[in-house]
Structures are given as structure tokens and as C-alpha cells.
Amino acid sequence: MENLHLCPIPYLLIDRKFNVIDASNPGYEFLDVGENFLSIVEEESSPKFARMIHRVPDGTMELNLKKDDAFGLFDLHYRFSDHHQHYHIAIISKDDQYQKVSEKMNGLFDLMGNSPFPRKKSNGNEALAKVSSLYLKLSNTSDWNRQEVMDKIKEIETLLQQELTN
């Protein structure tokens, strides 16, 4: 593809067997020409990727991909070209979104545990409201580790409720 190297986001062209044909410069941070895309897809996500991309020729999916020897969460926007018989894939990181959630959770933990003053019911209620709000926001996000995070938030919420009723 002409001037693909100029694309400012990770962008890959892969064949039907998921081998890289070409990529943007940021795309080469994931894979080189000839390497197989499945080599950077988390093992548990590989079947999902293969099934979805063959069933739906144009779409978006969320996957854990390896970059710099660590996995991260990414949105893949893809489209199959019948004319060229290859896939166009744009890769967008979602780590920033989860970083914000993590920062909010850390703030809640600070609010609950690091106060030099005795806990007051109003602080507990405020923390409980924040946890509930965070739980609702997360329930509307994608599947990646959502259940695990939501379970932890629910556990914290339960503990806060028990603390407030005692």
C-alpha cells in the first residue's frame, strides 16, 4: 500500500493466513513482514480472533496483544479487501482507559485506608458511592478482565456496606 509507513497509528496488512504483508512504522513495533499476526495475540484470544475475522469481514474487536514482551489491551478495526485478498488492520491501545480506572481505584483505596483520622460514616458513604459509580461504568465496558475487576469492586462495595452497618 502506497505511503503506509506514514500512517500515525499501528496499521497492518495481513494475508488470509495472518502473515504480515506490510505495515505502518508504528505497526512494525508489533511485527515485521512475514511474521504471523497470531504470534502476538494472547493464546486465549487467538480462537476468538480467527473466528471473528473470518466470519465478519469488516468490524472491530478487542484483543490482548503482545508488544515489547508485555500484553496490553487493544481495539482492532479490520476490513477484508476482496480485490487484494488481504486484511487491513488498525490497532488502537485501550491501556489509557484502564489506567484511568486504575487511578480511580487507587484513589478509593487511599480514601479508605490511609486516613490518619478515624473513619467517619460520611467518608464511607462517599467511598461506597464512588465504588458503585465505578462498578456501573465498568459494567458498560468490554469483556477484557471486566468481570475480574467488577468482582473486586463488588467485594470492596460489600466490605464497605458491612463496615457502615456495624
For each residue, the residues with C-beta under 8 A, 3 or more apart:
1: 4 13 22
2:
3: 6 7
4: 1 7 11 13 22 23 24
5: 24 25
6: 3 24 25
7: 3 4 11 24 25 26 27
8: 24 26
9: 24 26 90 91 92
10: 23 24 26 27 29 30 90 91
11: 4 7 23 24 26 27 88 89 90 91
12: 20 22 23 24 27 30 31 37 87 88 89 91
13: 1 4 20 21 22 23 86 87 88 89
14: 18 19 20 21 37 86 87 89
15: 18 19 21 85 86 87
16: 85 86 87
17: 36
18: 14 15 36 37 38 50
19: 14 15 34 35 36 37
20: 12 13 14 23 31 32 33 34 35 36 37
21: 13 14 15 33 86
22: 1 4 12 13 33
23: 4 10 11 12 13 20 27 28 30 31 32 33
24: 4 5 6 7 8 9 10 11 12 27 28
25: 5 6 7 28 29
26: 7 8 9 10 11 29
27: 7 10 11 12 23 24 30 31 91
28: 23 24 25 31 32
29: 10 25 26 67 68
30: 10 12 23 27 40 65 66 67 91
31: 12 20 23 27 28 35 36 37 39 40
32: 20 23 28 35
33: 20 21 22 23
34: 19 20
35: 19 20 31 32 39
36: 17 18 19 20 31 39
37: 12 14 18 19 20 31 40 41 89
38: 18 41 46 49 50
39: 31 35 36 66
40: 30 31 37 65 66 67
41: 37 38 45 46 49 63 64 65 66
42: 45 46 63 64 65 66 71
43: 46
44: 47 48 64
45: 41 42 48 49 63 64
46: 38 41 42 43 49 50
47: 44 50 51
48: 44 45 51 52 61 63
49: 38 41 45 46 52 53 61 63 76
50: 18 38 46 47 53 54
51: 47 48 54 55
52: 48 49 55 56 59 61
53: 49 50 56 61 78 80 87
54: 50 51
55: 51 52
56: 52 53 59
57: 79 80
58: 78 79 80
59: 52 56 77 78
60: 75 76 77 78
61: 48 49 52 53 75 76 78
62: 73 74 75 76 94 142 143 144
63: 41 42 45 48 49 73 74 76
64: 41 42 44 45 71 72 73 74 144
65: 30 40 41 42 71 72 74 91
66: 30 39 40 41 42 69 70 71
67: 29 30 40 70 71 72
68: 29
69: 66
70: 66 67
71: 42 64 65 66 67
72: 64 65 67 93 94 95
73: 62 63 64 93 94 95 98 144 145
74: 62 63 64 65 91 92 93 94
75: 60 61 62 91 92 94
76: 49 60 61 62 63 89 90 91 92
77: 59 60 89 90 92
78: 53 58 59 60 61 87 88 89 90
79: 57 58 87 88
80: 53 57 58 86 87 88
81: 84 85 86 87 88
82: 85
83:
84: 81
85: 15 16 81 82
86: 13 14 15 16 21 80 81
87: 12 13 14 15 16 53 78 79 80 81
88: 11 12 13 78 79 80 81
89: 11 12 13 14 37 76 77 78
90: 9 10 11 76 77 78
91: 9 10 11 12 27 30 65 74 75 76
92: 9 74 75 76 77
93: 72 73 74 96
94: 62 72 73 74 75 97 98 142 144
95: 72 73 98 99
96: 93 99 100
97: 94 100 101 141
98: 73 94 95 101 102
99: 95 96 102 103
100: 96 97 103 104
101: 97 98 104 105 134 137 138 149
102: 98 99 105 106
103: 99 100 106 107
104: 100 101 107 108 130 134
105: 101 102 108 109 134 153
106: 102 103 109 110
107: 103 104 110 111 130
108: 104 105 111 112 127 130 131 134 156
109: 105 106 112 113 114
110: 106 107 113 114
111: 107 108 114 115 123 126 127 130
112: 108 109 115 119 124 127 156 160
113: 109 110
114: 109 110 111
115: 111 112 119 123
116:
117: 120
118:
119: 112 115 123 124 163
120: 117 123 124
121: 124 125 164
122: 125 126
123: 111 115 119 120 126 127
124: 112 119 120 121 127 128 160 163 164
125: 121 122 128 129 164
126: 111 122 123 129 130
127: 108 111 112 123 124 130 131 160
128: 124 125 131 132 157 160 161 164
129: 125 126 132 133
130: 104 107 108 111 126 127 133 134
131: 108 127 128 134 135 153 156 157 160
132: 128 129 135 136 157
133: 129 130 136 137
134: 101 104 105 108 130 131 137 138 153
135: 131 132 138 139 150 153 154 157
136: 132 133 139 140
137: 101 133 134 140 141
138: 101 134 135 141 146 149 150 153
139: 135 136 146 150
140: 136 137
141: 97 137 138 146
142: 62 94 146
143: 62 146 147
144: 62 64 73 94
145: 73 148 149
146: 138 139 141 142 143 149 150
147: 143 150 151
148: 145 151 152
149: 101 138 145 146 152 153
150: 135 138 139 146 147 153 154
151: 147 148 154 155
152: 148 149 155 156
153: 105 131 134 135 138 149 150 156 157
154: 135 150 151 157 158
155: 151 152 158 159
156: 108 112 131 152 153 159 160
157: 128 131 132 135 153 154 160 161
158: 154 155 161 162
159: 155 156 162 163
160: 112 124 127 128 131 156 157 163 164
161: 128 157 158 164 165
162: 158 159 165 166
163: 119 124 159 160 166
164: 121 124 125 128 160 161
165: 161 162
166: 162 163
